Amino acid sequence: MDKKDILKQERDAAWRKEIRGKIKNKERTGFERVSMPEEAPLVRRRSYVEVNKGLTSEAAMLEARRCLDCANPTCIQGCPVEINIPKFVKNIERGEFLEAAKVLKETSSLPAVCGRVCPQEKQCEASCFYTLKLAKPPVAIGYLERFAADYERETGNVSVPETQPSKNIKIACIGSGPAGLSFAGDMAKRGYDVTVFEALHEIGGVLKYGIPEFRLPNNVVDVEIDSLKKMGVTFETNFIVGKTATVDDLKEEGFKGFFVGSGAGLPRFMGIPGENLVGVLSSNEYLTRVNLMEANKEETDTPILKGKKVAVIGGGNTAMDSVRTALRLGAEKAMIIYRRSEEEMPARVEEIKHAKEEGVEFLNLQNPIEYVGDAKGYVRQIRVQKMELGEPDASGRRRPIPVQGSEYLLDVDTVVVSVGVSPNPLIPQSLPDLKTTDWSTLVVDEESLHTSVSHMYAGGDIVRGGATVILAMGDGRKAAEAMDKEFSGMVESTSLGKA
């Protein structure tokens, strides 16, 4: 039975028909979308309390009524991990919250994470019937996903997905970010013995070091990881594959298949004068020191610059995380400098909104061209050039063009550069046969995500160069399915360049 037939069969279940029959579609489409309760800006800007407070049971059930339980659920097509969205939403509508959480876990290893940080507005909600056909706000799928996962955790009824009998095949997963965790969960369900190797001392990858607790609390991540442990996944921390042990060493220990999800943790800079001044640092370092090493706490051994005038360069979610972190570290002035307009910003609309509410200043259509320091080598000013938008470039966004004679000096004492990242180079360096692109990402088969090395797959930022949590998770699922087919003898083992 294919996926469409399964979806139809589940939609035809008696309880689903009963739910659909209780309220006419015309009435459902008349309900207004619920709002997410938020902590007050003046409270949260100096605190690590979570900004979004979550829906109440009543609000979740009201929002779930808006779902039409479409015969052709386009929302599922918009989800990279193909969550059965109508099924979990309709369970919320009838008050079966724990059942809704179980549905989420059929395809997602990290529902409480995704409900918080995924750009649903560009994915499942962008494919909702309300968006596509009615020009109305979509069903709040992300809010409902978070609600179901949180309800399960907060009531202490965390379900653990069933796993098939052990196949006695050892699989190594390199990296414990969203791609690796998703891959590990899907392989464990299929009965493989999975070990995840993490270079840092904490499991979670970018979920821990990259995303602040005011957006994604660490304990939420830990509960989802604990479920993977209960499924039989083993985790090794402080283990750098390529240094602590090579892939060949792991093969000698009996590992048969490999998934590379080591991310893109190498920061990029702009190559402008003054980048070596004290006080100019990457968003990777800035966020890692705070999120993973607790540099924001007085008792910590990890130092961090707590600047009073902080400028963050960039317009993505990481830039928003960095500038909002600066406020929480005590900045009196926290600024975003972005060379395009706000409309072109890649950050989520919600993150921009939250940053503005907290007092962040946005210097759009402006670009740093030099950092100016004092006699002791500390950054003290940025030479900024104003920009205007020209014709669209290869990305489809209008190209920023410098405005001649528009330069000015801006006083700062800390600069956080958030203009992109590059893939972790350790794995390619230790495997000469592993093919990479000109951008140092791994070359993979588009369908299977198989690399040029036999029995080795890859996904997430090491392949994409920088993407969302949910896209990385989708890669993990895709690679798990392909590897399972290979080891089940359903397809021949092939690698790029050797097929």
LOKE-650523 format. One record per residue (C-alpha): z, x, y negated; chain; residue number from 1. Coordinates in steps of 0.05 Angstrom, whole numbers, plus 5000, padded with zeros to 4 digits. Layout:
N
NODE / Z / X / Y / A / NUM
...
This chain:
499
NODE / 5000 / 5000 / 5000 / A / 1
NODE / 4980 / 5030 / 4933 / A / 2
NODE / 5022 / 5030 / 4869 / A / 3
NODE / 4987 / 4968 / 4840 / A / 4
NODE / 5001 / 4927 / 4903 / A / 5
NODE / 5074 / 4949 / 4902 / A / 6
NODE / 5082 / 4929 / 4829 / A / 7
NODE / 5050 / 4861 / 4843 / A / 8
NODE / 5094 / 4849 / 4904 / A / 9
NODE / 5157 / 4866 / 4864 / A / 10
NODE / 5134 / 4822 / 4806 / A / 11
NODE / 5125 / 4764 / 4855 / A / 12
NODE / 5197 / 4769 / 4879 / A / 13
NODE / 5234 / 4703 / 4872 / A / 14
NODE / 5285 / 4730 / 4822 / A / 15
NODE / 5229 / 4756 / 4776 / A / 16
NODE / 5193 / 4689 / 4778 / A / 17
NODE / 5258 / 4654 / 4762 / A / 18
NODE / 5272 / 4699 / 4702 / A / 19
NODE / 5201 / 4690 / 4675 / A / 20
NODE / 5206 / 4615 / 4681 / A / 21
NODE / 5271 / 4609 / 4641 / A / 22
NODE / 5239 / 4623 / 4573 / A / 23
NODE / 5168 / 4609 / 4552 / A / 24
NODE / 5127 / 4669 / 4528 / A / 25
NODE / 5117 / 4638 / 4460 / A / 26
NODE / 5192 / 4636 / 4451 / A / 27
NODE / 5201 / 4706 / 4478 / A / 28
NODE / 5152 / 4735 / 4427 / A / 29
NODE / 5191 / 4701 / 4371 / A / 30
NODE / 5255 / 4740 / 4384 / A / 31
NODE / 5267 / 4799 / 4337 / A / 32
NODE / 5276 / 4869 / 4363 / A / 33
NODE / 5348 / 4893 / 4363 / A / 34
NODE / 5372 / 4951 / 4320 / A / 35
NODE / 5408 / 5012 / 4345 / A / 36
NODE / 5479 / 5018 / 4317 / A / 37
NODE / 5490 / 5085 / 4283 / A / 38
NODE / 5549 / 5126 / 4259 / A / 39
NODE / 5554 / 5127 / 4183 / A / 40
NODE / 5515 / 5185 / 4151 / A / 41
NODE / 5574 / 5211 / 4110 / A / 42
NODE / 5617 / 5214 / 4174 / A / 43
NODE / 5566 / 5245 / 4220 / A / 44
NODE / 5536 / 5298 / 4174 / A / 45
NODE / 5598 / 5340 / 4182 / A / 46
NODE / 5612 / 5320 / 4254 / A / 47
NODE / 5582 / 5327 / 4323 / A / 48
NODE / 5594 / 5254 / 4340 / A / 49
NODE / 5532 / 5223 / 4371 / A / 50
NODE / 5490 / 5189 / 4317 / A / 51
NODE / 5463 / 5132 / 4358 / A / 52
NODE / 5520 / 5091 / 4387 / A / 53
NODE / 5483 / 5052 / 4441 / A / 54
NODE / 5472 / 4978 / 4452 / A / 55
NODE / 5525 / 4929 / 4474 / A / 56
NODE / 5514 / 4889 / 4538 / A / 57
NODE / 5498 / 4828 / 4496 / A / 58
NODE / 5448 / 4864 / 4452 / A / 59
NODE / 5414 / 4895 / 4513 / A / 60
NODE / 5406 / 4827 / 4547 / A / 61
NODE / 5378 / 4797 / 4483 / A / 62
NODE / 5327 / 4853 / 4476 / A / 63
NODE / 5308 / 4848 / 4550 / A / 64
NODE / 5289 / 4775 / 4538 / A / 65
NODE / 5231 / 4799 / 4495 / A / 66
NODE / 5196 / 4832 / 4555 / A / 67
NODE / 5140 / 4787 / 4580 / A / 68
NODE / 5139 / 4818 / 4650 / A / 69
NODE / 5064 / 4828 / 4642 / A / 70
NODE / 5019 / 4823 / 4703 / A / 71
NODE / 4986 / 4887 / 4679 / A / 72
NODE / 5046 / 4929 / 4655 / A / 73
NODE / 5011 / 4977 / 4608 / A / 74
NODE / 5079 / 5005 / 4588 / A / 75
NODE / 5084 / 5039 / 4656 / A / 76
NODE / 5017 / 5073 / 4643 / A / 77
NODE / 5046 / 5102 / 4579 / A / 78
NODE / 5105 / 5133 / 4616 / A / 79
NODE / 5093 / 5204 / 4642 / A / 80
NODE / 5141 / 5193 / 4701 / A / 81
NODE / 5117 / 5122 / 4714 / A / 82
NODE / 5183 / 5085 / 4710 / A / 83
NODE / 5177 / 5013 / 4734 / A / 84
NODE / 5195 / 4988 / 4664 / A / 85
NODE / 5190 / 4912 / 4674 / A / 86
NODE / 5232 / 4915 / 4736 / A / 87
NODE / 5290 / 4953 / 4703 / A / 88
NODE / 5285 / 4911 / 4639 / A / 89
NODE / 5286 / 4845 / 4677 / A / 90
NODE / 5347 / 4868 / 4715 / A / 91
NODE / 5381 / 4878 / 4648 / A / 92
NODE / 5360 / 4809 / 4626 / A / 93
NODE / 5395 / 4778 / 4686 / A / 94
NODE / 5457 / 4821 / 4677 / A / 95
NODE / 5445 / 4867 / 4737 / A / 96
NODE / 5457 / 4931 / 4698 / A / 97
NODE / 5473 / 4976 / 4757 / A / 98
NODE / 5410 / 4953 / 4792 / A / 99
NODE / 5371 / 4970 / 4729 / A / 100
NODE / 5399 / 5041 / 4732 / A / 101
NODE / 5378 / 5047 / 4805 / A / 102
NODE / 5307 / 5027 / 4787 / A / 103
NODE / 5305 / 5081 / 4734 / A / 104
NODE / 5327 / 5133 / 4784 / A / 105
NODE / 5270 / 5116 / 4832 / A / 106
NODE / 5224 / 5158 / 4787 / A / 107
NODE / 5267 / 5192 / 4734 / A / 108
NODE / 5319 / 5245 / 4748 / A / 109
NODE / 5346 / 5242 / 4676 / A / 110
NODE / 5347 / 5169 / 4651 / A / 111
NODE / 5406 / 5178 / 4603 / A / 112
NODE / 5371 / 5239 / 4573 / A / 113
NODE / 5303 / 5206 / 4566 / A / 114
NODE / 5334 / 5144 / 4535 / A / 115
NODE / 5359 / 5189 / 4479 / A / 116
NODE / 5307 / 5242 / 4465 / A / 117
NODE / 5239 / 5217 / 4490 / A / 118
NODE / 5188 / 5196 / 4438 / A / 119
NODE / 5180 / 5126 / 4467 / A / 120
NODE / 5145 / 5104 / 4404 / A / 121
NODE / 5086 / 5149 / 4424 / A / 122
NODE / 5088 / 5133 / 4499 / A / 123
NODE / 5114 / 5071 / 4535 / A / 124
NODE / 5128 / 5031 / 4472 / A / 125
NODE / 5060 / 5050 / 4443 / A / 126
NODE / 5030 / 5018 / 4506 / A / 127
NODE / 5073 / 4955 / 4503 / A / 128
NODE / 5037 / 4888 / 4499 / A / 129
NODE / 5071 / 4874 / 4432 / A / 130
NODE / 5042 / 4937 / 4402 / A / 131
NODE / 4973 / 4931 / 4433 / A / 132
NODE / 4960 / 4857 / 4424 / A / 133
NODE / 5011 / 4824 / 4379 / A / 134
NODE / 5020 / 4876 / 4323 / A / 135
NODE / 5095 / 4866 / 4331 / A / 136
NODE / 5152 / 4916 / 4345 / A / 137
NODE / 5150 / 4935 / 4418 / A / 138
NODE / 5206 / 4921 / 4468 / A / 139
NODE / 5260 / 4974 / 4456 / A / 140
NODE / 5248 / 5007 / 4523 / A / 141
NODE / 5283 / 5072 / 4503 / A / 142
NODE / 5345 / 5036 / 4479 / A / 143
NODE / 5347 / 4995 / 4544 / A / 144
NODE / 5338 / 5057 / 4587 / A / 145
NODE / 5396 / 5091 / 4553 / A / 146
NODE / 5438 / 5028 / 4559 / A / 147
NODE / 5428 / 5022 / 4635 / A / 148
NODE / 5442 / 5096 / 4648 / A / 149
NODE / 5503 / 5096 / 4602 / A / 150
NODE / 5531 / 5033 / 4633 / A / 151
NODE / 5527 / 5064 / 4702 / A / 152
NODE / 5561 / 5128 / 4680 / A / 153
NODE / 5615 / 5095 / 4637 / A / 154
NODE / 5635 / 5046 / 4693 / A / 155
NODE / 5640 / 5102 / 4744 / A / 156
NODE / 5587 / 5071 / 4789 / A / 157
NODE / 5537 / 5127 / 4788 / A / 158
NODE / 5486 / 5117 / 4843 / A / 159
NODE / 5454 / 5175 / 4881 / A / 160
NODE / 5382 / 5166 / 4904 / A / 161
NODE / 5371 / 5167 / 4979 / A / 162
NODE / 5341 / 5230 / 5010 / A / 163
NODE / 5298 / 5237 / 5071 / A / 164
NODE / 5323 / 5278 / 5131 / A / 165
NODE / 5320 / 5353 / 5119 / A / 166
NODE / 5253 / 5386 / 5131 / A / 167
NODE / 5288 / 5455 / 5134 / A / 168
NODE / 5238 / 5483 / 5084 / A / 169
NODE / 5269 / 5524 / 5028 / A / 170
NODE / 5240 / 5514 / 4958 / A / 171
NODE / 5255 / 5556 / 4897 / A / 172
NODE / 5254 / 5525 / 4827 / A / 173
NODE / 5254 / 5575 / 4770 / A / 174
NODE / 5287 / 5545 / 4709 / A / 175
NODE / 5334 / 5486 / 4701 / A / 176
NODE / 5301 / 5451 / 4642 / A / 177
NODE / 5271 / 5381 / 4647 / A / 178
NODE / 5210 / 5403 / 4687 / A / 179
NODE / 5253 / 5440 / 4738 / A / 180
NODE / 5306 / 5385 / 4744 / A / 181
NODE / 5252 / 5332 / 4754 / A / 182
NODE / 5217 / 5374 / 4806 / A / 183
NODE / 5283 / 5390 / 4842 / A / 184
NODE / 5303 / 5317 / 4845 / A / 185
NODE / 5236 / 5294 / 4873 / A / 186
NODE / 5234 / 5349 / 4925 / A / 187
NODE / 5306 / 5335 / 4946 / A / 188
NODE / 5288 / 5262 / 4956 / A / 189
NODE / 5232 / 5285 / 5003 / A / 190
NODE / 5280 / 5326 / 5046 / A / 191
NODE / 5268 / 5396 / 5021 / A / 192
NODE / 5324 / 5448 / 5012 / A / 193
NODE / 5318 / 5463 / 4937 / A / 194
NODE / 5352 / 5519 / 4899 / A / 195
NODE / 5346 / 5521 / 4824 / A / 196
NODE / 5351 / 5590 / 4792 / A / 197
NODE / 5375 / 5590 / 4719 / A / 198
NODE / 5376 / 5653 / 4676 / A / 199
NODE / 5432 / 5627 / 4630 / A / 200
NODE / 5504 / 5611 / 4648 / A / 201
NODE / 5494 / 5536 / 4638 / A / 202
NODE / 5447 / 5489 / 4675 / A / 203
NODE / 5400 / 5446 / 4634 / A / 204
NODE / 5353 / 5493 / 4598 / A / 205
NODE / 5329 / 5466 / 4532 / A / 206
NODE / 5371 / 5403 / 4543 / A / 207
NODE / 5432 / 5447 / 4533 / A / 208
NODE / 5411 / 5503 / 4487 / A / 209
NODE / 5358 / 5467 / 4445 / A / 210
NODE / 5384 / 5397 / 4432 / A / 211
NODE / 5449 / 5387 / 4392 / A / 212
NODE / 5506 / 5345 / 4418 / A / 213
NODE / 5499 / 5295 / 4360 / A / 214
NODE / 5432 / 5276 / 4393 / A / 215
NODE / 5446 / 5291 / 4466 / A / 216
NODE / 5518 / 5303 / 4488 / A / 217
NODE / 5526 / 5357 / 4541 / A / 218
NODE / 5569 / 5312 / 4585 / A / 219
NODE / 5510 / 5264 / 4591 / A / 220
NODE / 5467 / 5320 / 4618 / A / 221
NODE / 5522 / 5344 / 4664 / A / 222
NODE / 5529 / 5276 / 4698 / A / 223
NODE / 5454 / 5274 / 4712 / A / 224
NODE / 5457 / 5345 / 4740 / A / 225
NODE / 5517 / 5325 / 4784 / A / 226
NODE / 5473 / 5271 / 4816 / A / 227
NODE / 5423 / 5324 / 4835 / A / 228
NODE / 5479 / 5365 / 4866 / A / 229
NODE / 5500 / 5305 / 4907 / A / 230
NODE / 5428 / 5299 / 4931 / A / 231
NODE / 5434 / 5370 / 4959 / A / 232
NODE / 5403 / 5412 / 4904 / A / 233
NODE / 5435 / 5481 / 4897 / A / 234
NODE / 5441 / 5515 / 4829 / A / 235
NODE / 5446 / 5590 / 4817 / A / 236
NODE / 5464 / 5610 / 4745 / A / 237
NODE / 5458 / 5679 / 4712 / A / 238
NODE / 5399 / 5691 / 4757 / A / 239
NODE / 5335 / 5719 / 4726 / A / 240
NODE / 5277 / 5713 / 4774 / A / 241
NODE / 5236 / 5777 / 4763 / A / 242
NODE / 5299 / 5817 / 4746 / A / 243
NODE / 5359 / 5794 / 4788 / A / 244
NODE / 5310 / 5785 / 4846 / A / 245
NODE / 5234 / 5782 / 4851 / A / 246
NODE / 5193 / 5727 / 4881 / A / 247
NODE / 5179 / 5773 / 4940 / A / 248
NODE / 5254 / 5782 / 4949 / A / 249
NODE / 5262 / 5706 / 4951 / A / 250
NODE / 5205 / 5701 / 5002 / A / 251
NODE / 5243 / 5750 / 5046 / A / 252
NODE / 5303 / 5703 / 5041 / A / 253
NODE / 5261 / 5647 / 5070 / A / 254
NODE / 5235 / 5610 / 5009 / A / 255
NODE / 5167 / 5580 / 5023 / A / 256
NODE / 5148 / 5544 / 4959 / A / 257
NODE / 5159 / 5559 / 4885 / A / 258
NODE / 5159 / 5519 / 4821 / A / 259
NODE / 5159 / 5555 / 4754 / A / 260
NODE / 5192 / 5516 / 4699 / A / 261
NODE / 5219 / 5574 / 4658 / A / 262
NODE / 5200 / 5543 / 4591 / A / 263
NODE / 5180 / 5572 / 4525 / A / 264
NODE / 5240 / 5608 / 4498 / A / 265
NODE / 5205 / 5664 / 4460 / A / 266
NODE / 5208 / 5648 / 4385 / A / 267
NODE / 5148 / 5654 / 4338 / A / 268
NODE / 5151 / 5679 / 4267 / A / 269
NODE / 5099 / 5674 / 4212 / A / 270
NODE / 5086 / 5748 / 4200 / A / 271
NODE / 5104 / 5746 / 4126 / A / 272
NODE / 5142 / 5799 / 4086 / A / 273
NODE / 5218 / 5798 / 4092 / A / 274
NODE / 5226 / 5768 / 4161 / A / 275
NODE / 5271 / 5827 / 4181 / A / 276
NODE / 5322 / 5810 / 4128 / A / 277
NODE / 5392 / 5791 / 4149 / A / 278
NODE / 5397 / 5715 / 4148 / A / 279
NODE / 5326 / 5701 / 4172 / A / 280
NODE / 5330 / 5678 / 4245 / A / 281
NODE / 5293 / 5635 / 4294 / A / 282
NODE / 5311 / 5563 / 4310 / A / 283
NODE / 5319 / 5586 / 4383 / A / 284
NODE / 5375 / 5634 / 4365 / A / 285
NODE / 5407 / 5588 / 4314 / A / 286
NODE / 5411 / 5528 / 4361 / A / 287
NODE / 5429 / 5568 / 4423 / A / 288
NODE / 5488 / 5601 / 4387 / A / 289
NODE / 5515 / 5532 / 4368 / A / 290
NODE / 5494 / 5487 / 4426 / A / 291
NODE / 5506 / 5534 / 4484 / A / 292
NODE / 5555 / 5586 / 4458 / A / 293
NODE / 5597 / 5540 / 4412 / A / 294
NODE / 5589 / 5583 / 4350 / A / 295
NODE / 5608 / 5522 / 4308 / A / 296
NODE / 5680 / 5525 / 4335 / A / 297
NODE / 5732 / 5569 / 4302 / A / 298
NODE / 5759 / 5597 / 4368 / A / 299
NODE / 5691 / 5622 / 4391 / A / 300
NODE / 5672 / 5696 / 4398 / A / 301
NODE / 5599 / 5681 / 4379 / A / 302
NODE / 5584 / 5694 / 4305 / A / 303
NODE / 5536 / 5653 / 4264 / A / 304
NODE / 5514 / 5651 / 4192 / A / 305
NODE / 5544 / 5589 / 4160 / A / 306
NODE / 5499 / 5590 / 4098 / A / 307
NODE / 5510 / 5547 / 4037 / A / 308
NODE / 5436 / 5543 / 4019 / A / 309
NODE / 5396 / 5536 / 4083 / A / 310
NODE / 5321 / 5528 / 4089 / A / 311
NODE / 5289 / 5509 / 4154 / A / 312
NODE / 5214 / 5524 / 4161 / A / 313
NODE / 5176 / 5472 / 4202 / A / 314
NODE / 5168 / 5398 / 4213 / A / 315
NODE / 5181 / 5385 / 4287 / A / 316
NODE / 5242 / 5358 / 4324 / A / 317
NODE / 5271 / 5428 / 4331 / A / 318
NODE / 5267 / 5437 / 4256 / A / 319
NODE / 5304 / 5371 / 4246 / A / 320
NODE / 5357 / 5393 / 4296 / A / 321
NODE / 5365 / 5459 / 4260 / A / 322
NODE / 5371 / 5431 / 4189 / A / 323
NODE / 5420 / 5377 / 4212 / A / 324
NODE / 5460 / 5431 / 4248 / A / 325
NODE / 5463 / 5470 / 4182 / A / 326
NODE / 5497 / 5410 / 4149 / A / 327
NODE / 5548 / 5407 / 4205 / A / 328
NODE / 5562 / 5481 / 4195 / A / 329
NODE / 5580 / 5467 / 4123 / A / 330
NODE / 5515 / 5477 / 4084 / A / 331
NODE / 5518 / 5449 / 4013 / A / 332
NODE / 5442 / 5447 / 4009 / A / 333
NODE / 5399 / 5439 / 4072 / A / 334
NODE / 5323 / 5438 / 4063 / A / 335
NODE / 5261 / 5428 / 4105 / A / 336
NODE / 5200 / 5467 / 4081 / A / 337
NODE / 5136 / 5440 / 4113 / A / 338
NODE / 5065 / 5458 / 4094 / A / 339
NODE / 5037 / 5388 / 4107 / A / 340
NODE / 5058 / 5319 / 4084 / A / 341
NODE / 5111 / 5277 / 4117 / A / 342
NODE / 5058 / 5234 / 4151 / A / 343
NODE / 5034 / 5296 / 4190 / A / 344
NODE / 5104 / 5317 / 4213 / A / 345
NODE / 5107 / 5321 / 4289 / A / 346
NODE / 5182 / 5303 / 4289 / A / 347
NODE / 5202 / 5233 / 4311 / A / 348
NODE / 5206 / 5182 / 4255 / A / 349
NODE / 5278 / 5168 / 4275 / A / 350
NODE / 5298 / 5242 / 4268 / A / 351
NODE / 5266 / 5246 / 4198 / A / 352
NODE / 5303 / 5182 / 4178 / A / 353
NODE / 5370 / 5209 / 4204 / A / 354
NODE / 5360 / 5275 / 4167 / A / 355
NODE / 5345 / 5240 / 4101 / A / 356
NODE / 5406 / 5195 / 4109 / A / 357
NODE / 5449 / 5256 / 4119 / A / 358
NODE / 5425 / 5289 / 4055 / A / 359
NODE / 5370 / 5337 / 4078 / A / 360
NODE / 5320 / 5354 / 4024 / A / 361
NODE / 5246 / 5353 / 4043 / A / 362
NODE / 5200 / 5402 / 4009 / A / 363
NODE / 5133 / 5378 / 4037 / A / 364
NODE / 5066 / 5409 / 4021 / A / 365
NODE / 5100 / 5475 / 4010 / A / 366
NODE / 5098 / 5540 / 4050 / A / 367
NODE / 5138 / 5605 / 4049 / A / 368
NODE / 5097 / 5668 / 4036 / A / 369
NODE / 5153 / 5719 / 4028 / A / 370
NODE / 5228 / 5726 / 4038 / A / 371
NODE / 5263 / 5765 / 3982 / A / 372
NODE / 5328 / 5803 / 3996 / A / 373
NODE / 5383 / 5838 / 3958 / A / 374
NODE / 5401 / 5912 / 3958 / A / 375
NODE / 5442 / 5903 / 4021 / A / 376
NODE / 5384 / 5872 / 4060 / A / 377
NODE / 5407 / 5800 / 4059 / A / 378
NODE / 5358 / 5744 / 4045 / A / 379
NODE / 5369 / 5713 / 3977 / A / 380
NODE / 5304 / 5677 / 3958 / A / 381
NODE / 5240 / 5650 / 3987 / A / 382
NODE / 5174 / 5656 / 3950 / A / 383
NODE / 5144 / 5588 / 3962 / A / 384
NODE / 5071 / 5566 / 3951 / A / 385
NODE / 5052 / 5494 / 3941 / A / 386
NODE / 4997 / 5465 / 3985 / A / 387
NODE / 4946 / 5409 / 3984 / A / 388
NODE / 4911 / 5376 / 4043 / A / 389
NODE / 4838 / 5389 / 4057 / A / 390
NODE / 4793 / 5368 / 4114 / A / 391
NODE / 4821 / 5357 / 4185 / A / 392
NODE / 4827 / 5419 / 4229 / A / 393
NODE / 4822 / 5426 / 4305 / A / 394
NODE / 4888 / 5389 / 4313 / A / 395
NODE / 4860 / 5328 / 4278 / A / 396
NODE / 4909 / 5337 / 4220 / A / 397
NODE / 4886 / 5353 / 4150 / A / 398
NODE / 4886 / 5428 / 4137 / A / 399
NODE / 4937 / 5453 / 4086 / A / 400
NODE / 4905 / 5493 / 4030 / A / 401
NODE / 4944 / 5537 / 3981 / A / 402
NODE / 4946 / 5515 / 3909 / A / 403
NODE / 4931 / 5575 / 3866 / A / 404
NODE / 4983 / 5594 / 3815 / A / 405
NODE / 5036 / 5548 / 3845 / A / 406
NODE / 5084 / 5600 / 3871 / A / 407
NODE / 5158 / 5596 / 3854 / A / 408
NODE / 5224 / 5626 / 3878 / A / 409
NODE / 5275 / 5585 / 3916 / A / 410
NODE / 5348 / 5608 / 3923 / A / 411
NODE / 5373 / 5611 / 3996 / A / 412
NODE / 5423 / 5650 / 4037 / A / 413
NODE / 5399 / 5630 / 4107 / A / 414
NODE / 5329 / 5616 / 4133 / A / 415
NODE / 5315 / 5585 / 4202 / A / 416
NODE / 5243 / 5592 / 4225 / A / 417
NODE / 5220 / 5535 / 4270 / A / 418
NODE / 5144 / 5542 / 4273 / A / 419
NODE / 5134 / 5542 / 4349 / A / 420
NODE / 5151 / 5581 / 4412 / A / 421
NODE / 5116 / 5622 / 4464 / A / 422
NODE / 5126 / 5620 / 4540 / A / 423
NODE / 5178 / 5662 / 4575 / A / 424
NODE / 5140 / 5726 / 4596 / A / 425
NODE / 5186 / 5748 / 4653 / A / 426
NODE / 5152 / 5712 / 4710 / A / 427
NODE / 5080 / 5733 / 4693 / A / 428
NODE / 5103 / 5804 / 4682 / A / 429
NODE / 5133 / 5807 / 4752 / A / 430
NODE / 5072 / 5775 / 4786 / A / 431
NODE / 5007 / 5812 / 4771 / A / 432
NODE / 4966 / 5759 / 4809 / A / 433
NODE / 4992 / 5702 / 4766 / A / 434
NODE / 4937 / 5682 / 4718 / A / 435
NODE / 4954 / 5668 / 4645 / A / 436
NODE / 4916 / 5642 / 4585 / A / 437
NODE / 4905 / 5677 / 4518 / A / 438
NODE / 4968 / 5641 / 4494 / A / 439
NODE / 5009 / 5670 / 4552 / A / 440
NODE / 5016 / 5601 / 4586 / A / 441
NODE / 5004 / 5597 / 4661 / A / 442
NODE / 4936 / 5575 / 4686 / A / 443
NODE / 4944 / 5516 / 4733 / A / 444
NODE / 4899 / 5466 / 4768 / A / 445
NODE / 4900 / 5403 / 4725 / A / 446
NODE / 4910 / 5355 / 4783 / A / 447
NODE / 4961 / 5393 / 4827 / A / 448
NODE / 4991 / 5442 / 4777 / A / 449
NODE / 4981 / 5497 / 4829 / A / 450
NODE / 4979 / 5567 / 4799 / A / 451
NODE / 4936 / 5626 / 4821 / A / 452
NODE / 4991 / 5648 / 4869 / A / 453
NODE / 4995 / 5616 / 4937 / A / 454
NODE / 5049 / 5561 / 4945 / A / 455
NODE / 5068 / 5568 / 4872 / A / 456
NODE / 5065 / 5510 / 4822 / A / 457
NODE / 5085 / 5507 / 4749 / A / 458
NODE / 5098 / 5456 / 4694 / A / 459
NODE / 5131 / 5442 / 4627 / A / 460
NODE / 5128 / 5490 / 4568 / A / 461
NODE / 5108 / 5550 / 4611 / A / 462
NODE / 5042 / 5512 / 4621 / A / 463
NODE / 5038 / 5469 / 4559 / A / 464
NODE / 5066 / 5520 / 4509 / A / 465
NODE / 5113 / 5468 / 4479 / A / 466
NODE / 5119 / 5394 / 4494 / A / 467
NODE / 5168 / 5336 / 4501 / A / 468
NODE / 5223 / 5329 / 4553 / A / 469
NODE / 5187 / 5271 / 4586 / A / 470
NODE / 5120 / 5307 / 4592 / A / 471
NODE / 5156 / 5366 / 4625 / A / 472
NODE / 5189 / 5317 / 4673 / A / 473
NODE / 5121 / 5286 / 4688 / A / 474
NODE / 5096 / 5356 / 4707 / A / 475
NODE / 5156 / 5366 / 4753 / A / 476
NODE / 5141 / 5301 / 4789 / A / 477
NODE / 5067 / 5317 / 4794 / A / 478
NODE / 5080 / 5386 / 4823 / A / 479
NODE / 5131 / 5359 / 4873 / A / 480
NODE / 5080 / 5308 / 4899 / A / 481
NODE / 5026 / 5362 / 4906 / A / 482
NODE / 5073 / 5412 / 4940 / A / 483
NODE / 5097 / 5359 / 4988 / A / 484
NODE / 5025 / 5343 / 5007 / A / 485
NODE / 5012 / 5417 / 5019 / A / 486
NODE / 5073 / 5426 / 5063 / A / 487
NODE / 5061 / 5361 / 5099 / A / 488
NODE / 4992 / 5386 / 5118 / A / 489
NODE / 4958 / 5332 / 5078 / A / 490
NODE / 4918 / 5383 / 5038 / A / 491
NODE / 4899 / 5455 / 5051 / A / 492
NODE / 4938 / 5509 / 5014 / A / 493
NODE / 4894 / 5533 / 4957 / A / 494
NODE / 4908 / 5572 / 4894 / A / 495
NODE / 4866 / 5580 / 4832 / A / 496
NODE / 4812 / 5632 / 4840 / A / 497
NODE / 4820 / 5632 / 4916 / A / 498
NODE / 4795 / 5563 / 4934 / A / 499
